[in-house]
Amino acid sequence: MTETSQEPSEGMVQLLGWTGPWSDDDPDANFKAEVAAHAHLDALATVERLSENLGVPVGALVHYVLARWASEGSSALLEIGPRMTRRLQEPFLNAEAEGTDAARLDAYEQVRQMVHWLNLPLDQPEIYDQPGS
């Protein structure tokens, strides 16, 4: 499927399935491959059913989904904070600078341990229980 030349009216979006092409060295190839993998899906079917069930207009739901998805990165940054974001990125940057598989595996293990530590209160909320409470 390719994009048609017909442009929607201002403020309107035409939903299109897109399958490429893109070059082998495209830095955004992974994202484009995901877009293409969803090209065959009827994006409105779920939204229309949700609209019927909730009594919320389709356009309002599409607006919500787009706004929510587009802001998800910002939301994640707000939740974990810029300091932790940098701490999670640092092992990968160091590993890429070293350029070895061993360094990449070490980075994975370091970040895995950090994420495990971040999940402790979710997995074991009792660790914050006060003695005698």
C-alpha positions in Angstrom: 0.0 0.0 0.0 1.2 3.5 -0.7 0.0 6.9 0.2 -2.5 8.4 -2.2 -2.1 11.9 -3.6 -5.5 13.0 -2.3 -4.9 15.4 0.7 -7.6 15.5 3.4 -9.1 18.8 4.5 -7.3 20.9 7.1 -7.6 19.3 10.5 -8.5 15.9 9.0 -6.2 12.9 8.8 -6.5 10.1 6.2 -5.7 6.8 7.8 -3.4 4.8 5.5 -1.6 1.5 5.6 2.0 2.0 4.7 4.5 -0.7 3.8 7.5 1.3 2.7 9.9 1.3 1.1 12.9 2.3 3.2 16.7 1.8 2.7 18.7 -0.8 4.5 20.8 1.8 6.2 17.7 3.9 7.3 18.3 4.8 11.0 14.5 4.6 11.5 14.1 1.2 9.8 12.9 -0.5 13.0 10.1 2.0 13.5 9.1 1.9 9.8 9.0 -1.9 9.9 6.6 -1.7 12.8 4.4 0.8 10.9 4.4 -1.6 7.9 3.6 -4.6 10.1 0.4 -2.9 11.1 -0.6 -1.7 7.6 -3.1 -4.5 7.1 -5.1 -3.8 10.3 -8.4 -2.0 10.3 -7.4 0.7 12.7 -10.9 2.1 13.1 -12.7 -1.1 13.9 -11.6 -1.2 17.5 -12.1 2.6 18.0 -15.6 2.4 16.4 -16.6 -0.5 18.8 -15.2 1.5 21.8 -17.1 4.6 20.6 -20.4 2.6 20.5 -19.8 1.0 23.9 -18.7 4.2 25.7 -20.8 6.8 23.9 -17.6 8.8 23.1 -17.3 10.1 19.5 -14.8 8.3 17.3 -12.9 11.5 16.6 -12.5 12.2 20.4 -11.1 8.6 20.9 -8.7 8.9 18.0 -7.5 12.3 19.4 -7.0 10.7 22.8 -5.1 7.7 21.4 -2.8 9.9 19.3 -2.2 12.4 22.1 -1.6 9.7 24.6 0.8 7.8 22.4 2.7 10.9 21.3 3.2 12.1 24.9 4.1 8.6 26.3 7.9 9.4 26.1 7.4 12.6 28.0 5.2 10.8 30.6 7.9 8.1 31.0 10.5 10.8 31.5 8.4 12.5 34.2 7.8 9.2 36.0 11.4 8.0 36.2 13.1 11.4 36.0 16.0 12.7 34.0 18.6 11.5 36.4 17.4 7.8 36.3 17.0 8.1 32.5 20.6 9.1 32.1 21.7 6.4 34.5 19.9 3.8 32.4 21.4 5.1 29.2 25.0 5.3 30.5 25.9 1.6 30.4 24.7 1.4 26.8 26.7 4.5 25.7 29.8 3.1 27.4 29.3 -0.3 25.8 28.8 1.2 22.3 31.9 3.3 22.8 33.9 0.1 23.7 32.3 -1.6 20.7 32.5 -5.2 21.9 29.8 -7.9 22.5 31.2 -8.5 26.0 30.7 -4.8 26.8 27.2 -4.9 25.5 26.4 -8.0 27.6 27.8 -6.2 30.6 25.6 -3.2 29.9 22.6 -5.4 29.6 23.3 -7.0 32.9 23.9 -3.7 34.6 20.6 -2.2 33.3 18.8 -5.5 34.1 19.9 -5.2 37.7 18.8 -1.5 37.9 15.4 -2.3 36.5 15.1 -5.2 39.0 15.9 -2.8 41.8 13.3 -0.3 40.5 10.7 -3.1 40.6 11.4 -4.3 44.1 8.7 -2.1 45.7 6.2 -3.2 43.1 7.1 -6.9 43.4 7.6 -6.9 47.2 5.7 -3.9 48.7 6.2 -5.5 52.2 9.9 -4.4 52.1 8.7 -0.9 53.2 6.5 -2.2 56.1 7.6 -0.8 59.4 8.4 -3.3 62.1 5.5 -3.5 64.6 3.0 -1.8 62.2 
